Amino acid sequence: MKGQIMSYQLTTNAILEYGNSVFPHQSIISHLPDKTRHEYSFADLYKRCKRLSNALITKLGVKRADMIGTFAWNHYQHVELYYAIPGAGAICHTINIRLSEQQIEYIINNSEDKIIFIDASLVPMLEKMASLLITVEHYVIINASASFKTTLPNVIHYEDLLEGVSDDFDWIESEENDACAMCYTSGTTGQPKGALYSHRSTYLHALSIMSPNAGCYSANDTILLIVPQFHVMAWGFPYMCLLAGAAMVLPSLNLQPDAIIQMLEKEKINKANGVPTIWLGVYEALKKNPPKEKLALEEYLVGGSALPQSLIEGFEKDFGIKGVHAWGMTETSPLGSVSRLQSKHKNLSKNEQLKIRAKQGFEIPGIELRIVQEDGTVAPRDGVAVGELEVRGVWVIDSYYKTASREKFSDDGWFKTGDVSTIDADGYMEITDRTKDLIKSGGEWISSVAIEIAIMGHDKVMEAAVIAIPDDKWVERPLAGVVLRDKDQKVSPEELITFLSKDFAKYQIPEHYVFLDEIPKTSVGKFNKKEMRKLYAEGKL
C-alpha cells in the first residue's frame, strides 16, 4: 500500500520558484572579471532565467535533453545558466576551465555540447580547438567589452540573446529523475568521466547541505562561493542558497588572497567555502596584514583535500574564524560528510576537539559510508580497522556517462572511492590516504596524508606533499616536497625529521626533502602527486 501523498516533482524549477516566492529580495552579488560589482535580487534572477530559457528555445533551437556547456567563472550569469538550461528541458554541463586542452576537447566532444556559454576572458582557450569541436553550433559570449573580437564561429553575445525576449514563459516540465546537470572528473587516472546528476538528486543534495549538522545555512547568512561553478556545480551552493534564502557573493576570477579579504570586508560575509590551498593563502595574508576591524566571517567549509589541524587552530586562535571539514567527490554531487562536534564532545580538551574536527566527519542524511578491508569484509567502526571507503546514497552516481564499466562499483552497488579510511565508534570518517598514494616501504604501509598534515604543523611550513620514490633496500621510501612560509627562512631536513619523530615511527619519516616555490596543483586545487612523480622521474624534483 502506498501513501496518499501528492506527486510533487523535486526539480531545479521548484528550487527557483521557491527562492523567488519566499526570498525575492535576497541578494546575489558578483565581483565580475573586469573588477566591477553587480548586485540584484532573487526576483531579478527569476525573471532573467525565464527570459533565458525562452531564448534558448526560440532563438537557439534547444530541445529536451540537449547538452549545453558552460565555460565560465562564478557570477550571476552563470547562476542563471544553472536554472535556465534545465528550465528549457536541457542539461547544464559545466566544463572545468583548468583542465588541459586535450581534456577539454575530449569532454566537449564526449558530452556532445550543442551550445557553449563562455566568459570573454576564456575565449582564447576555446579558439585553439574550435575546429575540433564537432557538435557545437553556437558560442554565447558572457561579459564581453564593446571592442571584443573572436575567431569563434556562430557567436552571439549573452545580453543580445536575451534582448527582446519575454519572461512570460512556462518551464519545460521535467520529471525529478530526469538529468539536469553534468560534471566530469578531473581525469587524474585516464580520461575524465562524466557524472550525470538528476533534478531529484540536486534538490535533495541542496536540502541536506543547508541542514544544521551539515553546512547550517539560513536566510541570515551571506555566503562567499569560492568553489568554482565549473567544479561539481560549486558544491551545490547556488541551489542551496535559493532554498535557504542565503545571499550569494560570487568572486569570478578574483581569487587572490587580498581580493578575497577585500570581499569579506566589503560584503560582510559570514560564511564561505573553498579548498584548503585557498584558505592557506588567506590565512597567510591576514597574518601579514591583520584587518583593522574583526571580520564578519564566522566559518568556512573546506573540502577537496585534507584541512590541516594546524590551519584550523591558527584561524580560530588568531582571527576567531572556524574551519569546518567536509568530504565529497564529483561522483557524490559532491557532499558526503561533514565534521562537526556533537554534544558528547563539549567537555573534551581543545586539542581533542581539534583532532575530531580535522577528520572528514560523519555522513550527512542521504549518504551511507562503509570501510571494506583487503579481504572484502566490511570493517568495524572502531577507528582502527583500515580499508577502502565506499559510499552509496541519494545523490551518488550509479554509473558513469557513456560507459558500461563497473570497475569503480562493488558487486552490491556501492561506489568505491579509492580513499583509504577508518570510521570510529562515533561515526567519524578519516581519510588516511588515496589507494594510489600509499607508500609501501619494507613491507609496511605509510600514509602520505598523515605525514603531509604533520609537516604542515611546523610553524615555518606552509604546504607539504609526500610521494613514494624507488629505494634499492626498502622498495619505496617517502619524499616530501615542502613550501616554506617565508622564503628567507631556512629549515633543514634534520629539523623536520626531529619534528616528525614525536608522532611517527622511524620507518615512516621521510629522509628525502625538496624545498619548492610551490607544489603542483590539480585543476581543483589539490596537490598533484601524479605531476610530482613525473617531475621526479625526469630528474626535475
Secondary structure, DSSP 8 states (H G I E B T S, - for coil): -----------HHHHHHHHHHH-TT-EEEEE-TTS-EEEEEHHHHHHHHHHHHHHHHHTT---TT-EEEEE--SSHHHHHHHHHHHHTT-EEEE--TTS-HHHHHHHHHHHT-SEEEEEGGGHHHHHTTGGG-TT--EEEEES--TT-----SSEEEHHHHHTT--S--------TTSEEEEEE---SSSS--EEEEEHHHHHHHHHHHHSTTTT---TT-EEE--S-TTSGGGGGHHHHHHHHT-EEEE-TT--SHHHHHHHHHHTT--EEEE-HHHHHHHHHHHHHS--SS--S--EEEE-SS---HHHHHHHHHHH--EEEEEEE-GGGSSEEEEE---GGGTTS-HHHHHHHHTS-BEE-TTEEEEEE-TTS-B--SSS---EEEEEEETTS-SS-TT----TTB-TTS-EEEEEEEEE-TT--EEEEEEGGG-EEETTEEE-HHHHHHHHTTSTTEEEEEEEEEEETTTEEEEEEEEEESSTTS---HHHHHHHHTTTS-GGGS-SEEEE-S---B-TTS-B-HHHHHHHHHTT--
